[in-house]
């Protein structure tokens, strides 16, 4: 039986960091749609090439194509496994599609964790991020500063702020997230699956809060 847990949260809420912690602390297969899309494109697979046509034009990859890629991922894994979905679904339509995929494989969603932090915290996290232009190492001006300003500790490459990490862009991204996910949050709350996690606290405490609320794995 396939069992799924979902991490939802605005940009800067720490989904990726907490997902890594959960992978180490619990028996989960991590599913990131962004990573899967990149892998499909890099491998030149048919679904990846179809997705690339949209991505190259700056368009969103259609839900039906995303669902096909997820279905392929599920079918390529164990018949009985626990999957951790990171930042997906993003809309109620995608949530219903994921429900259908899991039900067809005799599985379902066990818990949905909504990572919440203040707008000021999210803006500070993203606007302070700097990325090496050569090795892609990530720093933060306050939390993980480089030893020398604007220079990567690992390779000496220049550090830059990503265009979508400027404060104005971050505020817009947060508003888009709010509008996109209002219905989705209500959808999972109505089913008794939603748990709210304080993502503004220290990472280790947020991780512990999630682990304490994880449902016990059901034997296959």
Backbone as CSV, one residue per row, in Angstrom:
resi,resn,N_x,N_y,N_z,CA_x,CA_y,CA_z,C_x,C_y,C_z
1,UNK,0.843,-1.199,0.000,0.000,0.000,0.000,0.872,1.240,0.000
2,UNK,0.590,2.160,-0.899,1.329,3.419,-0.968,0.708,4.411,0.010
3,UNK,1.562,5.011,0.849,1.123,6.025,1.795,1.880,7.317,1.503
4,UNK,1.194,8.441,1.596,1.811,9.717,1.237,1.650,10.741,2.350
5,UNK,2.697,11.538,2.519,2.690,12.696,3.405,3.077,13.900,2.557
6,UNK,2.456,15.045,2.818,2.675,16.237,1.996,3.199,17.378,2.860
7,UNK,4.208,18.096,2.346,4.689,19.328,2.957,4.216,20.499,2.107
8,UNK,3.436,21.383,2.701,2.996,22.600,2.026,3.599,23.803,2.740
9,UNK,3.896,24.840,1.994,4.422,26.043,2.623,4.820,27.068,1.590
10,UNK,4.757,28.313,1.969,5.123,29.409,1.076,6.614,29.366,0.775
11,UNK,7.060,30.074,-0.265,8.500,30.189,-0.510,9.200,30.695,0.748
12,UNK,10.300,30.028,1.120,11.035,30.428,2.310,10.597,29.728,3.583
13,UNK,9.557,28.891,3.498,9.064,28.211,4.703,9.968,27.065,5.127
14,UNK,10.848,26.612,4.233,11.799,25.564,4.604,11.395,24.169,4.195
15,UNK,10.564,24.055,3.152,10.102,22.729,2.719,11.269,21.819,2.352
16,UNK,12.195,22.326,1.554,13.306,21.491,1.109,14.192,21.046,2.260
17,UNK,14.502,21.969,3.172,15.353,21.651,4.311,14.696,20.623,5.219
18,UNK,13.409,20.808,5.496,12.701,19.871,6.363,12.495,18.527,5.673
19,UNK,12.321,18.548,4.361,12.190,17.288,3.623,13.470,16.470,3.753
20,UNK,14.619,17.134,3.667,15.886,16.419,3.830,15.996,15.810,5.225
21,UNK,15.556,16.557,6.233,15.587,16.046,7.586,14.670,14.851,7.777
22,UNK,13.497,14.892,7.155,12.552,13.785,7.262,13.075,12.541,6.557
23,UNK,13.751,12.735,5.444,14.325,11.585,4.730,15.334,10.855,5.603
24,UNK,16.102,11.621,6.394,17.108,11.001,7.261,16.490,10.388,8.513
25,UNK,15.360,10.968,8.970,14.778,10.542,10.237,13.685,9.494,10.093
26,UNK,13.100,9.377,8.922,11.991,8.439,8.713,12.164,7.770,7.356
27,UNK,11.421,6.721,7.170,11.555,5.916,5.953,10.651,6.467,4.857
28,UNK,11.115,7.538,4.192,10.327,8.184,3.141,11.083,8.187,1.817
29,UNK,10.325,8.111,0.748,10.855,8.375,-0.589,10.450,9.804,-0.937
30,UNK,11.435,10.663,-1.148,11.175,12.083,-1.397,10.741,12.300,-2.838
31,UNK,9.630,13.005,-3.017,9.129,13.311,-4.358,9.042,14.825,-4.508
32,UNK,9.900,15.378,-5.351,9.873,16.805,-5.682,9.571,16.920,-7.165
33,UNK,8.464,17.559,-7.516,8.092,17.648,-8.927,9.143,18.418,-9.723
34,UNK,9.771,19.427,-9.088,10.811,20.172,-9.793,11.989,19.284,-10.140
35,UNK,12.422,18.466,-9.170,13.535,17.549,-9.420,13.166,16.528,-10.491
36,UNK,11.934,16.012,-10.431,11.511,15.012,-11.412,11.470,15.599,-12.822
37,UNK,11.000,16.830,-12.930,10.969,17.477,-14.248,12.376,17.630,-14.807
38,UNK,13.309,18.082,-13.954,14.682,18.262,-14.414,15.307,16.929,-14.817
39,UNK,15.030,15.886,-14.050,15.567,14.569,-14.383,15.004,14.058,-15.709
40,UNK,13.715,14.263,-15.909,13.073,13.820,-17.148,13.673,14.543,-18.355
41,UNK,13.875,15.845,-18.201,14.434,16.648,-19.297,15.876,16.227,-19.576
42,UNK,16.673,16.092,-18.511,18.083,15.729,-18.670,18.238,14.373,-19.343
43,UNK,17.348,13.427,-18.999,17.429,12.082,-19.569,16.825,12.001,-20.962
44,UNK,16.177,13.072,-21.406,15.582,13.080,-22.734,14.379,12.154,-22.869
45,UNK,13.682,11.899,-21.757,12.517,11.024,-21.800,11.355,11.748,-22.478
46,UNK,10.432,10.985,-23.068,9.320,11.610,-23.799,8.525,12.606,-22.957
47,UNK,8.194,12.236,-21.712,7.434,13.157,-20.870,8.255,14.406,-20.558
48,UNK,9.555,14.219,-20.342,10.416,15.356,-20.068,10.523,16.308,-21.248
49,UNK,10.598,15.769,-22.449,10.684,16.606,-23.645,9.391,17.388,-23.857
50,UNK,8.258,16.754,-23.531,6.982,17.474,-23.640,6.930,18.606,-22.619
51,UNK,7.419,18.332,-21.401,7.430,19.364,-20.362,8.375,20.501,-20.730
52,UNK,9.515,20.162,-21.334,10.516,21.168,-21.695,9.957,22.185,-22.684
53,UNK,9.074,21.723,-23.553,8.486,22.640,-24.537,7.717,23.764,-23.842
54,UNK,7.060,23.448,-22.736,6.350,24.480,-21.974,7.334,25.326,-21.166
55,UNK,8.295,24.665,-20.540,9.242,25.368,-19.688,10.086,26.353,-20.483
56,UNK,10.466,25.982,-21.701,11.291,26.854,-22.537,10.561,28.137,-22.920
57,UNK,9.228,28.085,-22.902,8.437,29.273,-23.245,7.956,30.016,-22.000
58,UNK,8.453,29.572,-20.830,8.086,30.235,-19.590,6.683,29.925,-19.131
59,UNK,6.106,28.837,-19.631,4.743,28.465,-19.273,4.750,27.362,-18.217
60,UNK,3.654,27.285,-17.453,3.512,26.218,-16.475,3.283,24.891,-17.187
61,UNK,3.892,23.849,-16.667,3.660,22.512,-17.216,2.241,22.095,-16.841
62,UNK,1.406,21.668,-17.796,0.005,21.321,-17.516,-0.125,20.221,-16.465
63,UNK,-1.213,20.283,-15.715,-1.436,19.314,-14.645,-1.432,17.878,-15.143
64,UNK,-2.036,17.631,-16.310,-2.118,16.250,-16.775,-0.727,15.672,-17.044
65,UNK,0.194,16.512,-17.501,1.557,16.051,-17.756,2.293,15.809,-16.436
66,UNK,2.101,16.701,-15.462,2.695,16.514,-14.140,2.202,15.194,-13.542
67,UNK,0.902,14.928,-13.689,0.335,13.702,-13.122,0.915,12.456,-13.787
68,UNK,1.166,12.537,-15.079,1.773,11.395,-15.770,3.183,11.123,-15.244
69,UNK,3.925,12.199,-14.972,5.289,12.047,-14.462,5.259,11.454,-13.052
70,UNK,4.319,11.908,-12.224,4.194,11.358,-10.875,3.773,9.902,-10.923
71,UNK,2.825,9.575,-11.814,2.379,8.191,-11.955,3.540,7.286,-12.337
72,UNK,4.383,7.764,-13.243,5.552,6.991,-13.665,6.499,6.781,-12.491
73,UNK,6.636,7.808,-11.651,7.507,7.697,-10.470,6.954,6.676,-9.481
74,UNK,5.667,6.713,-9.232,5.052,5.776,-8.295,5.149,4.340,-8.811
75,UNK,4.930,4.172,-10.093,4.968,2.825,-10.668,6.388,2.269,-10.706
76,UNK,7.373,3.164,-10.654,8.761,2.707,-10.667,9.308,2.409,-9.293
77,UNK,8.503,2.660,-8.260,8.940,2.420,-6.893,8.321,1.167,-6.309
78,UNK,8.570,0.917,-5.028,8.009,-0.275,-4.372,6.485,-0.219,-4.332
79,UNK,5.858,-1.383,-4.317,4.398,-1.445,-4.263,3.873,-0.934,-2.933
80,UNK,4.674,-1.078,-1.880,4.322,-0.575,-0.556,5.433,0.365,-0.098
81,UNK,5.131,1.644,-0.030,6.166,2.614,0.333,5.512,3.852,0.907
82,UNK,6.331,4.664,1.600,5.861,5.958,2.101,6.551,7.053,1.293
83,UNK,5.738,7.905,0.688,6.245,8.987,-0.150,6.054,10.325,0.552
84,UNK,7.043,11.183,0.392,6.986,12.536,0.930,6.932,13.508,-0.245
85,UNK,5.792,14.167,-0.420,5.629,15.145,-1.494,5.993,16.526,-0.971
86,UNK,6.921,17.161,-1.654,7.490,18.439,-1.233,6.959,19.557,-2.135
87,UNK,6.015,20.359,-1.603,5.489,21.488,-2.364,4.509,21.117,-3.446
88,UNK,3.992,19.931,-3.420,2.986,19.477,-4.382,1.969,18.653,-3.611
89,UNK,0.681,18.828,-3.898,0.068,19.684,-4.913,0.026,21.157,-4.504
90,UNK,-0.259,22.009,-5.495,-0.355,23.442,-5.228,-1.775,23.969,-5.401
91,UNK,-2.631,23.202,-6.024,-4.016,23.622,-6.235,-4.946,22.471,-5.875
92,UNK,-6.221,22.794,-5.689,-7.204,21.754,-5.370,-7.326,20.759,-6.515
93,UNK,-7.211,21.246,-7.745,-7.299,20.350,-8.899,-6.166,19.330,-8.873
94,UNK,-4.962,19.795,-8.563,-3.826,18.879,-8.464,-4.028,17.901,-7.310
95,UNK,-4.613,18.371,-6.209,-4.857,17.499,-5.059,-5.812,16.373,-5.440
96,UNK,-6.851,16.699,-6.172,-7.802,15.666,-6.596,-7.121,14.681,-7.551
97,UNK,-6.247,15.200,-8.408,-5.525,14.316,-9.319,-4.606,13.374,-8.572
98,UNK,-3.931,13.886,-7.546,-3.055,13.043,-6.730,-3.869,11.998,-5.973
99,UNK,-5.019,12.386,-5.448,-5.899,11.425,-4.773,-6.240,10.261,-5.694
100,UNK,-6.563,10.595,-6.946,-6.949,9.559,-7.911,-5.773,8.635,-8.216
101,UNK,-4.574,9.209,-8.379,-3.396,8.389,-8.657,-3.124,7.408,-7.510
102,UNK,-3.217,7.906,-6.291,-2.941,7.058,-5.135,-4.020,5.998,-4.944
103,UNK,-5.284,6.392,-5.133,-6.378,5.435,-4.971,-6.273,4.301,-5.971
104,UNK,-5.842,4.630,-7.194,-5.702,3.598,-8.229,-4.610,2.603,-7.877
105,UNK,-3.736,2.993,-6.953,-2.635,2.106,-6.530,-2.845,1.648,-5.082
106,UNK,-4.112,1.693,-4.639,-4.504,1.229,-3.315,-3.771,1.991,-2.206
107,UNK,-3.594,3.288,-2.429,-2.913,4.110,-1.447,-3.712,5.350,-1.110
108,UNK,-3.116,6.218,-0.310,-3.787,7.446,0.055,-2.886,8.360,0.852
109,UNK,-3.367,9.566,1.125,-2.620,10.571,1.882,-2.902,10.381,3.365
110,UNK,-1.827,10.332,4.157,-1.964,10.119,5.596,-1.928,11.422,6.378
111,UNK,-1.132,12.409,5.914,-1.020,13.667,6.652,-0.520,14.765,5.722
112,UNK,-0.989,15.987,5.968,-0.542,17.168,5.230,-0.047,18.189,6.248
113,UNK,1.227,18.574,6.133,1.819,19.532,7.059,1.928,20.899,6.373
114,UNK,1.282,21.891,6.967,1.347,23.260,6.456,2.384,24.026,7.269
115,UNK,3.485,24.412,6.614,4.569,25.136,7.278,4.241,26.628,7.258
116,UNK,4.087,27.208,8.434,3.668,28.606,8.532,4.747,29.455,9.202
117,UNK,4.979,30.630,8.636,5.911,31.599,9.217,5.410,32.989,8.849
118,UNK,5.807,33.995,9.612,5.364,35.355,9.340,5.924,35.846,8.005
119,UNK,5.235,36.781,7.413,5.700,37.344,6.144,7.089,37.947,6.296
120,UNK,7.323,38.629,7.421,8.639,39.246,7.646,9.744,38.185,7.679
121,UNK,9.453,37.039,8.301,10.438,35.953,8.365,10.724,35.403,6.983
122,UNK,9.674,35.173,6.193,9.848,34.615,4.853,10.628,35.566,3.952
123,UNK,10.309,36.851,4.029,11.019,37.840,3.209,12.495,37.888,3.610
124,UNK,12.766,37.881,4.917,14.159,37.947,5.393,14.947,36.730,4.933
125,UNK,14.315,35.560,4.962,15.010,34.337,4.544,15.369,34.382,3.061
126,UNK,14.426,34.781,2.243,14.665,34.742,0.802,15.503,35.919,0.312
127,UNK,15.214,37.113,0.817,15.947,38.292,0.349,17.411,38.251,0.781
128,UNK,17.719,37.486,1.857,19.102,37.388,2.313,19.877,36.259,1.668
129,UNK,19.224,35.493,0.807,19.894,34.344,0.188,20.830,34.798,-0.933
130,UNK,22.002,34.147,-1.005,22.954,34.405,-2.078,23.429,33.062,-2.633
131,UNK,23.611,32.998,-3.942,23.960,31.742,-4.606,25.236,31.931,-5.408
132,UNK,26.147,30.957,-5.297,27.392,31.013,-6.055,27.107,30.801,-7.542
133,UNK,27.675,31.650,-8.363,27.451,31.565,-9.801,28.233,30.432,-10.459
134,UNK,29.196,29.845,-9.733,30.009,28.775,-10.308,29.614,27.381,-9.815
135,UNK,29.449,27.212,-8.495,29.162,25.866,-7.963,27.767,25.736,-7.388
136,UNK,26.984,26.832,-7.386,25.587,26.836,-6.921,25.448,26.650,-5.411
137,UNK,26.538,26.809,-4.639,26.428,26.754,-3.180,25.544,27.906,-2.704
138,UNK,24.767,27.634,-1.652,23.801,28.622,-1.160,24.250,29.174,0.194
139,UNK,24.167,30.503,0.327,24.513,31.182,1.567,23.349,32.075,1.995
140,UNK,23.458,32.594,3.216,22.482,33.580,3.683,23.251,34.658,4.427
141,UNK,22.938,35.912,4.127,23.709,37.016,4.689,23.721,37.010,6.215
142,UNK,22.635,36.515,6.837,22.569,36.501,8.293,22.829,35.110,8.870
143,UNK,22.208,34.089,8.289,22.259,32.749,8.881,23.484,31.928,8.470
144,UNK,23.880,32.028,7.190,25.041,31.274,6.695,25.899,32.222,5.857
145,UNK,26.525,33.210,6.461,27.302,34.179,5.681,28.614,33.581,5.182
146,UNK,29.087,34.026,4.014,30.399,33.580,3.536,31.495,34.248,4.359
147,UNK,32.677,33.653,4.363,33.785,34.238,5.125,34.194,35.590,4.554
148,UNK,34.126,35.708,3.216,34.433,36.980,2.552,33.191,37.436,1.801
149,UNK,32.813,38.673,1.951,31.592,39.185,1.346,31.555,38.918,-0.158
150,UNK,30.436,38.345,-0.610,30.159,38.120,-2.034,31.104,37.127,-2.710
151,UNK,31.816,36.310,-1.910,32.735,35.316,-2.473,32.429,33.951,-1.858
152,UNK,32.310,32.943,-2.702,31.992,31.587,-2.245,33.155,30.983,-1.460
153,UNK,32.862,30.415,-0.298,33.885,29.750,0.513,34.452,28.524,-0.195
154,UNK,33.630,27.843,-0.990,34.019,26.557,-1.565,34.880,26.690,-2.816
155,UNK,34.491,27.605,-3.713,35.223,27.674,-4.985,35.743,29.062,-5.330
156,UNK,35.402,30.058,-4.520,35.865,31.411,-4.795,35.051,32.146,-5.843
157,UNK,33.942,31.537,-6.272,33.095,32.167,-7.275,32.294,33.322,-6.700
158,UNK,31.746,34.167,-7.574,30.960,35.312,-7.102,29.580,34.886,-6.599
159,UNK,29.129,35.516,-5.512,27.799,35.260,-4.969,26.846,36.331,-5.465
160,UNK,25.663,35.897,-5.881,24.667,36.826,-6.401,23.301,36.520,-5.801
161,UNK,22.459,37.520,-5.774,21.071,37.325,-5.376,20.261,36.896,-6.595
162,UNK,19.461,35.841,-6.441,18.616,35.403,-7.546,17.577,36.471,-7.850
163,UNK,17.214,36.674,-9.125,16.224,37.701,-9.470,14.904,37.541,-8.728
164,UNK,14.508,36.278,-8.452,13.223,36.083,-7.775,13.343,36.146,-6.257
165,UNK,14.526,36.560,-5.743,14.710,36.708,-4.297,14.740,38.169,-3.856
166,UNK,14.529,39.111,-4.768,14.446,40.502,-4.345,13.169,40.689,-3.528
167,UNK,13.154,41.678,-2.640,12.020,41.822,-1.723,10.694,41.997,-2.465
168,UNK,10.677,42.828,-3.510,9.430,43.056,-4.240,8.926,41.770,-4.878
169,UNK,9.845,40.990,-5.454,9.453,39.734,-6.098,8.990,38.719,-5.066
170,UNK,9.670,38.683,-3.929,9.281,37.752,-2.868,7.868,38.052,-2.385
171,UNK,7.559,39.317,-2.176,6.214,39.688,-1.728,5.159,39.244,-2.732
172,UNK,5.475,39.376,-4.017,4.541,38.931,-5.046,4.388,37.410,-5.021
173,UNK,5.499,36.695,-4.844,5.446,35.229,-4.784,4.605,34.767,-3.596
174,UNK,4.717,35.451,-2.468,3.932,35.086,-1.293,2.440,35.309,-1.531
175,UNK,2.110,36.383,-2.223,0.698,36.646,-2.515,0.138,35.612,-3.488
176,UNK,0.925,35.252,-4.480,0.494,34.213,-5.434,0.265,32.899,-4.693
177,UNK,1.185,32.553,-3.783,1.024,31.321,-3.007,-0.269,31.356,-2.204
178,UNK,-0.532,32.479,-1.551,-1.746,32.599,-0.730,-2.993,32.371,-1.574
179,UNK,-3.035,33.025,-2.734,-4.207,32.901,-3.601,-4.370,31.475,-4.133
180,UNK,-3.236,30.853,-4.488,-3.280,29.506,-5.052,-3.734,28.460,-4.046
181,UNK,-3.322,28.629,-2.794,-3.469,27.531,-1.839,-4.603,27.686,-0.837
182,UNK,-5.330,28.777,-0.856,-6.438,28.948,0.084,-7.408,27.770,-0.006
183,UNK,-7.838,27.459,-1.231,-8.771,26.360,-1.422,-8.161,25.018,-1.086
184,UNK,-6.875,24.857,-1.395,-6.176,23.602,-1.134,-6.086,23.328,0.363
185,UNK,-5.754,24.356,1.135,-5.656,24.207,2.593,-7.015,23.826,3.168
186,UNK,-8.067,24.489,2.693,-9.417,24.161,3.160,-9.796,22.734,2.781
187,UNK,-9.365,22.295,1.607,-9.661,20.940,1.108,-9.108,19.881,2.054
188,UNK,-7.854,20.048,2.463,-7.237,19.063,3.352,-7.734,19.213,4.792
189,UNK,-8.008,20.453,5.226,-8.512,20.665,6.583,-9.877,19.994,6.752
190,UNK,-10.713,20.093,5.725,-12.053,19.498,5.793,-11.992,17.985,5.921
191,UNK,-10.913,17.386,5.465,-10.752,15.932,5.542,-9.996,15.487,6.793
192,UNK,-9.651,16.447,7.639,-8.965,16.121,8.874,-7.512,15.708,8.696
193,UNK,-6.917,16.112,7.573,-5.540,15.699,7.274,-4.506,16.772,7.594
194,UNK,-4.962,18.013,7.798,-4.035,19.144,7.895,-3.494,19.330,9.312
195,UNK,-2.179,19.525,9.398,-1.514,19.886,10.658,-0.672,21.125,10.396
196,UNK,-0.807,22.126,11.241,-0.068,23.377,11.075,1.215,23.340,11.901
197,UNK,2.325,23.681,11.246,3.642,23.634,11.884,4.249,25.038,11.890
198,UNK,4.780,25.445,13.041,5.460,26.729,13.146,6.820,26.627,12.460
199,UNK,6.900,27.140,11.235,8.149,27.077,10.479,9.048,28.273,10.747
200,UNK,8.611,29.159,11.643,9.445,30.299,11.993,10.420,29.976,13.109
201,UNK,10.227,28.826,13.757,11.121,28.425,14.839,12.363,27.741,14.274
202,UNK,13.250,27.313,15.157,14.461,26.635,14.719,14.104,25.375,13.932
203,UNK,14.947,25.091,12.915,14.677,23.961,12.034,14.511,22.647,12.787
204,UNK,15.385,22.374,13.754,15.331,21.104,14.473,14.031,20.954,15.252
205,UNK,13.518,22.060,15.802,12.266,21.980,16.544,11.093,21.762,15.598
206,UNK,11.105,22.444,14.447,10.039,22.240,13.454,10.040,20.792,12.977
207,UNK,11.236,20.249,12.765,11.347,18.857,12.327,10.797,17.917,13.400
208,UNK,11.130,18.176,14.652,10.645,17.337,15.747,9.123,17.401,15.843
209,UNK,8.560,18.595,15.621,7.102,18.747,15.669,6.432,17.889,14.590
210,UNK,7.025,17.874,13.397,6.467,17.071,12.310,6.567,15.584,12.634
211,UNK,7.737,15.158,13.085,7.940,13.739,13.398,6.976,13.250,14.461
212,UNK,6.699,14.117,15.454,5.775,13.734,16.524,4.350,13.541,16.015
213,UNK,4.011,14.180,14.904,2.660,14.104,14.370,2.530,13.109,13.211
214,UNK,3.647,12.495,12.817,3.597,11.546,11.709,2.740,10.340,12.089
215,UNK,1.858,9.904,11.184,1.085,8.689,11.457,1.989,7.476,11.444
216,UNK,1.655,6.486,12.237,2.419,5.254,12.270,2.265,4.544,10.919
217,UNK,3.386,4.070,10.377,3.343,3.384,9.080,2.457,2.150,9.167
218,UNK,1.613,1.982,8.166,0.749,0.804,8.087,1.475,-0.311,7.361
219,UNK,1.545,-1.502,7.933,2.231,-2.599,7.258,1.600,-2.894,5.907
220,UNK,2.405,-3.322,4.895,1.859,-3.631,3.584,0.933,-4.844,3.665
